[in-house]
Amino acid sequence: MDNSSLINQLKQVYKLSDKDCTRVIPLFESLTVKKNEHLFREGEVVRYVYFVEKGCLRQYYINNNGEDRTIYFKVENGWASELVSFLDNKPTELNLQALEDSSLQIINQKNWVYAMTQIRPLTMGFIRAQQDTNYSLKKRLAEATVETPEEKYLRFIKEEPELLQRIPLYHIASYLAMTPETLSRIRRKIIQV
């Protein structure tokens, strides 16, 4: 598989040199998954960090009422995993599923730890990426506590318009913490305006 997306990500976002990329790229393996296939499920220990070269992944959990709640979607050039399980070898409470046929680059724990301890620009880039993720999650949580369902949907279509064409509406409803029926009503209302 062509790993040029991963190389570009490492150079542009993580600021790795050609020399560092030469050290990092062999640590990854290619993986192709089919639509709806799970990469890990609740109760399993997460064994890889995933980089999406092509496709779409969804991380979610099942709440106490048995309802599916989507945490995030990752598309091309996105990273996905569950680091507590991955680094501490503990069973996860989350699930990771391919929503499309997807081509991934994956790295196991041994190689991840090597890369993070031996390649400083990657370590610093990862720290920055985690800070950005934490900020985004806090911002999303804060917005979700004050926004109406309609405001949540309008923000989603403003911030993630390409996902509307790729992801089933019931997954978008799950991500926005509303029922599919509520999302349908909101969509009809917006169309009529």
C-alpha positions in Angstrom: 0.0 0.0 0.0 1.1 3.5 -0.7 2.0 5.2 2.6 2.5 8.7 1.1 -0.4 10.1 3.3 1.4 8.9 6.4 4.7 10.3 5.2 3.1 13.7 4.4 1.4 13.8 7.8 4.7 13.0 9.6 6.5 15.7 7.7 3.9 18.4 7.7 2.1 18.0 11.0 4.8 16.3 13.1 7.7 18.1 11.4 9.8 14.9 10.9 12.9 15.1 8.7 13.4 12.6 5.8 15.8 10.8 8.1 13.3 10.5 10.9 10.6 9.3 8.4 12.9 6.6 7.2 13.1 5.4 10.8 9.4 5.6 11.5 7.7 4.3 8.4 9.1 0.7 8.8 7.4 0.6 12.2 3.9 0.6 10.6 2.0 -2.1 8.8 -0.7 -1.8 6.3 -4.2 -3.0 7.1 -7.4 -3.1 5.0 -10.7 -3.4 6.7 -14.2 -3.8 5.3 -17.2 -1.6 6.0 -18.7 -2.3 9.4 -15.7 -4.3 10.6 -14.5 -3.6 14.1 -10.9 -2.9 14.9 -11.5 -3.4 18.6 -14.5 -3.9 20.9 -15.4 -3.2 24.5 -13.6 -5.6 26.8 -10.6 -6.1 24.5 -7.1 -4.8 24.9 -6.3 -2.3 22.1 -3.2 -3.5 20.3 -2.7 -0.7 17.7 -2.8 3.0 16.9 -4.5 3.5 13.5 -3.7 6.1 10.8 -6.5 6.4 8.2 -5.1 6.6 4.7 -8.5 6.1 3.1 -11.9 5.5 4.6 -13.8 6.4 7.7 -13.7 5.1 11.3 -16.1 5.7 14.2 -15.3 5.4 17.9 -18.2 4.8 20.2 -19.4 3.3 23.4 -22.6 1.7 24.6 -24.1 3.6 27.6 -26.0 2.0 30.6 -29.3 2.1 28.6 -27.8 0.1 25.8 -27.6 3.1 23.5 -24.8 3.6 21.1 -23.0 6.9 21.6 -20.4 8.1 19.0 -17.4 9.9 20.3 -15.7 10.8 17.1 -15.3 10.1 13.4 -11.8 9.8 11.8 -11.3 10.1 8.0 -8.3 10.5 5.8 -5.2 11.6 7.7 -6.8 11.0 11.1 -5.5 8.9 14.0 -7.6 6.6 16.1 -7.0 4.3 19.1 -7.7 4.2 22.8 -4.5 5.1 24.5 -5.3 4.0 28.0 -6.0 0.5 26.9 -3.2 0.5 24.3 -0.5 1.8 26.7 -1.6 0.1 29.9 -2.8 -3.2 28.5 -6.2 -2.8 30.1 -9.5 -3.8 28.5 -11.2 -0.9 26.8 -14.8 0.3 27.3 -14.9 1.6 23.7 -15.4 0.3 20.2 -13.7 1.3 16.9 -15.6 0.5 13.7 -14.9 1.1 10.0 -17.9 2.9 8.4 -16.4 2.5 4.9 -13.9 0.1 3.4 -10.7 1.6 4.8 -7.0 1.5 4.2 -5.0 2.0 7.4 -1.4 2.2 8.6 -1.1 0.6 12.1 1.6 0.6 14.7 1.9 -1.8 17.6 2.8 -0.9 21.2 6.4 -1.9 21.0 7.0 0.2 17.9 4.9 3.1 19.2 7.0 3.2 22.4 10.2 3.1 20.4 9.1 5.9 18.1 7.9 8.1 21.0 11.1 7.6 23.0 13.6 7.8 20.2 12.2 10.4 17.7 11.8 13.7 19.5 9.9 15.6 16.8 7.3 12.8 16.8 7.0 13.0 20.6 6.5 16.7 20.5 4.1 16.5 17.7 2.1 13.9 19.5 2.0 16.0 22.6 0.7 19.0 20.5 -1.9 16.7 18.9 -3.1 15.5 22.2 -3.4 19.0 23.5 -5.5 20.0 20.4 -7.7 16.9 20.9 -8.3 17.7 24.6 -9.2 21.2 23.7 -11.6 20.2 21.0 -13.3 17.6 23.2 -13.7 20.1 26.1 -15.0 22.7 23.7 -17.5 20.2 22.2 -18.6 19.1 25.7 -19.1 22.7 26.8 -21.1 23.6 23.6 -23.2 20.4 24.0 -24.3 21.5 27.5 -25.8 24.8 26.2 -26.7 24.2 22.6 -30.2 23.1 21.5 -30.3 20.0 19.2 -30.8 22.3 16.2 -27.7 24.4 17.2 -25.7 21.1 17.6 -26.7 20.0 14.1 -26.0 23.4 12.5 -22.6 23.5 14.1 -21.9 20.0 12.8 -22.8 20.8 9.2 -20.7 24.0 9.4 -17.6 22.3 10.9 -17.9 18.8 9.1 -19.9 19.3 5.9 -18.1 16.4 4.1 -19.2 13.9 6.7 -22.9 14.4 5.9 -22.2 12.6 2.6 -20.2 9.8 4.1 -21.9 8.9 7.4 -25.4 7.4 8.0 -27.6 9.9 9.8 -28.2 7.6 12.7 -24.5 7.7 13.5 -24.5 11.5 13.2 -27.5 11.6 15.6 -25.5 9.4 18.0 -22.6 11.8 17.8 -24.8 14.7 18.5 -26.5 12.9 21.4 -30.0 12.9 20.0 -32.3 10.3 18.5 -32.5 9.7 14.8 -36.1 11.0 14.9 -35.0 14.3 16.5 -32.3 14.7 13.8 -34.9 14.0 11.1 -37.2 16.7 12.5 -34.4 19.2 12.6 -33.3 18.4 9.1 -36.9 18.8 7.8 -37.3 22.1 9.6 -34.0 23.5 8.2 -35.0 22.4 4.7 -38.3 24.2 5.0 -36.7 27.5 6.0 
